[in-house]
């Protein structure tokens, strides 16, 4: 029987070509591919004329045309070429079918893929490596990994490409454990291990966060002498980082014979994720010194390390580098720069970067809106959200709605907050907690309770802490005590809840109950967080604890602070203490001026020039006494004082705070 008679184009494919073309173009998401213009049809007619002139024996020309359509993201066009090839009676070869199978997969046409599978068997191409791999991929992606694995197991020949395809299919279905098992099977069967297989296996270990599997994969790379391959070494480096083994990652990074920009970016990003920001900045500097030019991804990875008050100078330097190297129009870098400025206390700089953007995505808007909320400028954040809604190219997501709810909470805009909450299609616990916080801050405790009962969220710790914020602000001690008890019942092993309750008792002078709670906390083997504040001066970070006398200039610091407190007491009555996350044992015997932020403030005043802004960071929420004192100090010394605590930035100026006493 003539082979060509077996390869005639199946009749089902002829009417499907136009539909497949439009379907594929819609899936690609390009408007230019969705609209089929008159010019395209003219070009298609010309192409068909050319096709009629291609010799039947010139399979290379047919394959090249099919490949060109695939390269131009036009799988429907590739199938159309194959249709003409069959109609002309040209015989496909082993390079034709893999490309046509790829076009079928992109179009999502499993039925066509099965027909091509039959053609491959009839033409005797089923034992060709690339045909087998293409068939495994189309079955695996369109009919499930088990279908692809079944075909793989039945295949007469298996090469590393087919093995790798099975690994990738398992990863696509989020089954890294099965992918690793297949990799071990490869090793046991002495299958050829190449760099692509190792990269895929390393990715599976990273997803599993398995140190044991990671080390075994690394041993295989070493055994096959692929460890020095830059692609493999970068994948192994990322694997160690994903497995949260920064020591192993750093050791391997140091011994890598060749490092490229990806290597440096990975290790920098790893330190940033771990919170070791200073080490990330050191590596970024060393990267430049070693002659590796950072790219946009490197810059956007290191900028979060500068999103701290003490590192804003580093952030400015890296921003300058991005401007000098033509990255100022890169959207990822612009978003990271905006976020860095907002979180390092320079919200005005963040706004300048945002306004200069030629193109903005939903992340750009969300970062800037959230930045306004952090600095007590909730109204501006809500205005910016309204401006974003007018941009039809951007659609708010759950993070954007959370950001605007933060703004409504900061500005106590209750009605606006209710409106935006009702716009969220599927609110999560963060959105619920923000609404409770908004109602509680507005002193609408009955409405907050009713909201919690309506949505059945009374048993969520995040929501209860949001309610507690309002109790703290409005001195609702009775409600606060109830919330404390609920938190302790909900999270009996969380020492911070007992610290809160202990502080509530201390605020009311009930020291006997404070001592009982202290015994409870000690019996749990937990220690309350200690309060620390830090300030940067002359490129050195100075850290202060509660009642700290370890600083070389302690005597001068306390003397300056005592003088300030006399002036503060002359301005107003002694501020109330309020309850917070501070451990009461450290503060029971400690006078107001011994609190860590006040010591850092005194140090800043004696070390910096008159009129200079003082920037301080604290690891715990400011107590009410220090907050009220700092307001008066800003008026007395005529300076802006910026203190960042876990909740927000406090901009103290002329006796007022940007948080409006809501924090």
N, C-alpha and C positions, 0 to 999 in steps of 0.2 A: 504494500500500500504506500502511495506517495505520502511522504512526511508532511508536505504542505497541506494536504487535504485534512490532516488532523489539527492543523494550526490555524484554520480559518477563524476569524473573529466571531465569538459567540454572538448570537442575535440580540441577546439582552443588553450587550454593551452599546450597541448603536444608538438607541434612543436615550441612553442614560448619560452620554457624554456631556451635553449642554448642562443638564441638571447637576452633574458631578462638579463641573467647572464652577458654577455659581455657588454651590454648597461649600466647596473648598475655599473659594475666595472670601466667603462670609466668615469661615472659621479662622482665616488668617488675620482678620481684624483690620485690614488696610482698606480705607475707603477707595483708594485708587484701584484696588483689585476688585472691589464690589461692583463698580460702574464699568460696564462693557461699552466702550465708546465706539463711535463710527470708525474712528481711525484704527481701532483694534480689529474690527471686522475686515477693513481693507487689507491690513497686514496679514490677517488669517487667510484671506483669499489668495494673496500673493504667496503665502507659505504653502498652501495646497497646490498651487501651480508648480512650485519648486519640487514638492514631494513627488509629483507625477513624473518628474524628470530624473529622479534618483534611480540609479541602476539597482535591480533586485539583489544583486550580489554584494552591494556596498553596505553591509550591515553596520560598519563603523559610522557612516553618515546618519543612519537612522538612530543609532545609539546616542550620537552626539546631539541630535535635535531633542531627543527625549531628556537627556541630561540638562540641556540648556533650559528647557521649560521648568524642570525641577529646581534648578539653581535660581530661577526668577520667580519662585514661589507660585508656580502655576501647574499644579499636579493634574488638573483637568486637561490642560493643553498637552501634557505628556501622554495622557491616555488617548487623546485625540490622534496624536502622531502614531501611537501604537496601533490604533484602529486603521489608519491609512496603510500602515506597514502590512497588516494582515490582509486588507482588501486588495493590495497590490500583489499579494502572494510572496512577499519577502520572508525569508526564514530568520527568526530571532536566534541569537546565540546566548551563551551563558552570561553575557554582560547585560543583555536586554531585560530579562525577566526580573532581576533584583531591582532595577530602576522602576519598572512598571509596578512591581509589588509595593515599592515605597510610595508611589503615587496613589495606589489604591488605599494604603494605610492612612495617608494624610487626608484622603477624602472620606475616611471612615467607612469604606465599603468592604465589609468582610465577605459578602457574597461573591463579589468580583475576585477577591483574593483567593477564594476556594476554587474558582474557575481557573485562575492562573496556576494554582497548585496542580490541578489536573493537567494543564498544558505542560508544566515542568516534567511531570511523570511521563507523559506521552513522548516528549522530545528527548527524554533521557538525561535531563539536567538535574534530577533530584539529588544526585550525589555531589553536586558542585557546592563548594563551601559558601559562596556568597548567596546562592539561591536558598540554601538551607537556612542561613542566618536571616535573610529577608522574610522567609516564611515563618520562622520562629517569632520574629518581631511582630508581624501582622496578626498572627494568632494570639500572641501574648498580650498585645495592646488592645485588640478589639474583642477577643473572646476569653480573656483571662489568662493569668500566668500558668494555670494548670494545663490549658490547651497547648501553650507554647512549650511547656516542659514535656508534655506527652510526645509532641513532635520531635523534640530534642532527643528524648530517649529512644525513639524509633529510627533516628537518623543513622544511615550507614557510615557516615564520616562526621567526626567532630573536631573542630580546630579551636584555637584559643578565642577566635571571634565569636563562635557560637556559645562557648562557655561564658564569655563576658556578657553576651546578650541575656543569658539566663540570670546572671547576677544583677544586671541593670533592671530587668523586669521585676525581680523580687524587691529591689529598692524602690521602684516606682509604686509598688503596692504596699510600701511601708512594712516590708518583711525582711529587715536586715539580718535577723537570726538565721533565716533560711538561706539567704545569700552567702553568709559565712560558711554554712554547712556545705554548700555547693563548692565553695573555694577549697575547703579541706578535702572534698572528694577529688577535685582536680589534682591536688598535691599527692594524694594517695595513689591515683591512677597514673602518675608521672606525666600528666598532660603538660603541654608547653605553657610555662608561666612567662607572660610578657609584662611590659610596663602598664598597659591598659588594665589588665586583670588585677594587678596589685593596687592601682589607683582606686579601682572600684571596690576591692575588698577593704582597703583602708577607709573608704567612705562609709562602708557598712559598720565597721568598728566604731567610727565616730558617732554614728547614729545610735548605736547600742551603748555608747559610753563605757565600753568594756575594756579595762586595762589588760586583762588576761588575753583576750582575742587580739588586742592591738599589739601586744608583744610577740605573739605567735606570727602574725602577719609581718611584723618587722623582721623577725628571724628568717622568714621565707625570702624576703627581699634581700637580706644579707647573704643568704645561701646561694641565690641565683645571681649575685653580684649586680643587682639593679638598684642598690641603695644610693649609688652616686648619680643615677639618672635624675636630673633636676625636677622633672615632673613627678617622679616617684617620691623623691625626698621631700618635696613640698607637700605632697599628699600625706606622707608619714608624719610630717611636722604638724599639719592640721589635725590629724588623727589624735596625736598626743594631747593637743590643746583641747579638742572636743571631749576627750576622756578626762579632762581636768587634771592632767599631769604636767603642770607647767615646768616642774624641775626636769622631767624627762625631755620635754619639748625644748627647753633651753639648752640642755646638754647636747641634744642631737643637733640643734641649730648651730652651736659653737663648733661642732666637728664637721659640719657640712663643707665640703671642699669648694663647692660652687653655690653662690647665693644670688638670686635675682630679686627684682622688686616685689615679686609675690612672696618670696621667703620672708623678707623683712616685714612686709605688711601683715602676714599671718602672725608672726611672733609679737608684733606691736599690738595687734588686735586682741591677741590672747591676754596680754598684760592689762589692757584696758578693761576687758570683760571681768577679769579677776579683781579689778579695783586697784591694781598696782600702777597708778598713773605716773608716778615719777620715773619708774623703770621704763615705761612706754615712751616717755619723752626723751630719756637718755638714749634709747635705741633709735629713735627718730633722728636725733642729732648724729649718732654714730653712722647711721645709714648714709647721711649726706657726706660725712667725712670720708667714708669708704668709696665714694664716687658713684653710689647708686642713687639715681634721681627719682625722688618720690613721684608717684602718679596721683591722679585724682582719688583713687581708692585708698592709697596710703594716707593722704591728707585727711580724708573724711573719717578714716579709722582712728587717727591720733587726736583729732579735735575734741572728742568726748573727754579725753584726759585733761583738757584745758577748761572743761565746763565746771570750774570751781573758782570760788572767789580768790584763792591764793594763787591761781594759775592763769589769771586773765592776761598777764603780760605775755606768757607763752602763746596763748591763743591769738593775740594780736600779731606776734611774730609769724605764726604759721599762716594766718590770714594774709599777711604781707607777702609771704612766699607764694601763696596761690595766685595772688594778683600779678606778681612778677613773672610767673610761669604760665600765664594764659589760662588759668583754671577758673577765672571769675564768672564764666558763663556756664560752668558745669553745675547742673541742678543738684546733684548729690552733695557736692562741696558747698554750694550755697546754703542748702538746708542744714548741713552740719555746722556751718559757720554761724548761721542764725541761732541755732540751738545752743551753741557754745557761748555766744555773747549773752543770751537770755539767762542761762544758768550760771554764768560767772558774775552776774550783777550788773551787766552793761546792756540793759534793755533798749536804750536809745540807739546803741550801735547795732543791735539786732534788727531794729526797725529800719535803719538805713540800708542794711544788706537786703532785707526783704523788699523794700520799695524799689531797689535798683534791679531786681530780678526781671528779666524779659519774659520768662516763662515760669509759672508756678504750678505745682501739683498739690494734692490734698495734704501731703506732708508739710509743705511750705506753710500753708495756712494754719494747720494744726499747731505747728511749732510756735508760730508767732502769737496765736491766740492764747496758748498755754503760757507763753512768756509773759504776756500782760497780766494773767491771773497771779503768777508767782510774785509780781512786783506791786500787787495791790491796785492794778489798773483794770479792774473788771469791766468797767463801762467801755473802755477802748477795745477790749477783747470782744465784747458783744457787738460793737459797731463793725469790727473787722469781720466777724462771722456773717453779719448782714451783707457786707460788701462781697464776701465770698459767694453767698447764695445767688448773686446776680451774674456770676461767672458760670455759664452753662457747661463749660468744659470740666468743671470740678464738682464732684458730688461728695457731700459730707459722709464720713464713715463713723463707726462707733467711737473711735478715738477723738475725732473732731467734736462730736457731741459731748464727750466727757470733758474736753477742753473748754467748751463754751459753758458747760455747767459749773466748772471750776470758776470761771469768770463771774457767773451769776452769784455764786456763793461768796466770792471775794467782795463783790459790790452789794450783796444782800438784795439782789433783784429777783424777788420771789415770783412775780407773775411771769417774767421772761423765762425763768428757770422751769416753771410748770409747762410753759408753751413748748420749750425745746425738748423737755423730757417726753412729752406726748408725741413728738415727731420721730422718736426712736422706735423703729419697727420691733426690734428684739433687745430690750434693755438687759444689761447684765448687772451683777451685784455692785460693780463700781458705780454705775449710773444711779442705782437705788440708794447707795450710801451717800452720794453727792446730794441727792434730793433731800435726804434726811438731815444732812449737815446744813443745807440751805434753810430748811424750815426751823431747825433748832437755833441757828445763828440769828434768825429773825424773831426768836422768842415765841415761835408757834409750836410749843411742845405738844399740845393736844392734837394738832394737825399732823405733826411728825409721828406720834404714836398711832394715829388712825391710818396713816400711810403705810406704816410698817405692818399693821395687822391686815390691811387690805391686800398687800402683796406677799404676805406670809414670809417676812424676812426678819422676824424678831430674834431668830436664833443664829444670826450671822454676826460674828465678832466685828467685822469691818463696819457694819451698820450701827452696832451699839457704840463703837468708838466715835462714830460721827455724831451720834446723839449726845455723847459725853462732851464733845467740843462745845456744844451750845450750853450745857450745864456749867462748864468751866467759865465761859464768857459772861453768863448772866447770873452767876452765883446761885444756881439752883441746886443747893447741896442735897436736898431730900431726894430729888430725881437722880442726881449724880450718884448717891449712895446705892440706890436701887440698881442703876446701870452697872456700877462696880460689882455688886453681888451677882448680877446676871453673867458678867464677863468671867468672874471667878468660877461660876458654876459651869459655864460653857467651855472654858479653857483652864481646868484646874491645875495644869502643870506649867502654865505661863507665869513666870515670876513677875513680869511687868504689871500684870493686873493687880497683884497684891501690893506692889509698890504704889500704884495709883490709889488704892484704898488706904494704904498706910499714910500717904500724903494728905488724903482727905481728913483722916483722923487727926493728923498733926496740925492741920489748918484750924481745927476746932479745939485744939489743946488737949485731946484725949490720948495722952502719952501712954497710959496703961494698955490701951488697945494697939497702939503703935508697937509696943514691946512684944505683945502677943503675935502680931503679924510678922514681926522681925524673926521670931523663933520659927514661925511657919516657913518663911522664905529660906532660912538657914537649913531647916530640916529637909527641904527639897533639894539642897545642894546647889542652889542658884544664887547668883549675886546680881543685885540691881546694876544697871548701867551707870557708870560714873560720868559726870558732866565734864566735858572738855571744850575749850574754845581755842582757836588758833588764829594768828594774824601774821601776814608776810611783811617783812621789813628787810630791805637790802638783799633780796634774793634768798632770804633764810626764813623758814617758818618757825614761829615761836608758839609753843603750846602751853596752855595754862589749865590747871585743874581747880576744883573747888578748894579754897583756902591754901592755894599753892604758895610756897615760899622758896621753891627750888631755883627760881630764875636769878641770875647774877644781879639783876637790878631790882630785886624784890622790895628792898627798903624804900627806894625812890618811888616804886609803883604804888605801894600802900600809902605813903605820905601824900602823893598827888591825889589819890582816890579819896582819902579822908578830907582833904581840902575841898574837893568837889562835892562830897556828900554834905558838908556844912552849908555850901551854897544851895544845894538841892533842897535841904530841909528848910532853908530860909524862904525858898520859892513856894513850897507846898508842904502839906503834911506828909509824914512818912508813908510810902506806898504800902498797900496790902500785899501779902505774899502769894496767895492763890495756890492751887494744887497743880502739880505737873509730874513729869516722869523722873524728877530728881530723887535720889535716895535720901530719905530724911535723916539718916544717921550722920551723913556727912555735913548736913546743913543745920542740925538741931543746935549745935554749939557755934555755928558759923554766923558772923554778922553779915549784913547785906553786902558789904563791900568785898566779901570773900568769894563771891560767886565768880565763876570762871570768865564769863563775858565781861564783867566789870574790871577784872584784872587785865584782860586783853585790851580793853578800852583805855585804861590808864596808861598801859605801855605804849599804845598808839599815840596818845596825846603827848607823851614826853619825848617820843622819838621822831615824830614827823613835823613838818613845817606848819606854822599857823595857817589855818584855812584849808589844809589838805583833807581830802575825804578819807575816812578811816573805814577799812573793810575787815570784818570779823566773821568767822564761821563757827557755829556751835553745833555739837552733835545731838543735843536734846532741845526741846522746846524752851524758850525763854520763860522764866517765871514772871508773874505780873509785877513784882517789885522791881526787878531789873529793867523791865520794859518801861515802867513809868519813870524810873530814875534816868534812863537813857534819853527819854524825850526831853527832860529838863536839862540834861547835860548838853544836848545838841543846841539848845537855846542859849545856855550860859557861855559855851566856848565858841558859838557861831560857826559850827562846822556841820557837814553832813556826815552821819554815821550810818553805815550799812552793815546790818547783822543778818546773816542767813542762818535760820534754824531749819529743821526738817520740814516745816510747813510752808515757809515763804521767805521772801526777802523783806526785812524791815528797813525802810528808808527813813531815818530820823532826821528831821530838819526843822529848825525854828520852833521846837517844842511839840511837834506833831510827828505821827508815824503813818507811813503809807498804808498800813494794814487797818487803820481806823480802830485800833484796839480789838479787831476780830482776827484771831490767829490760832 
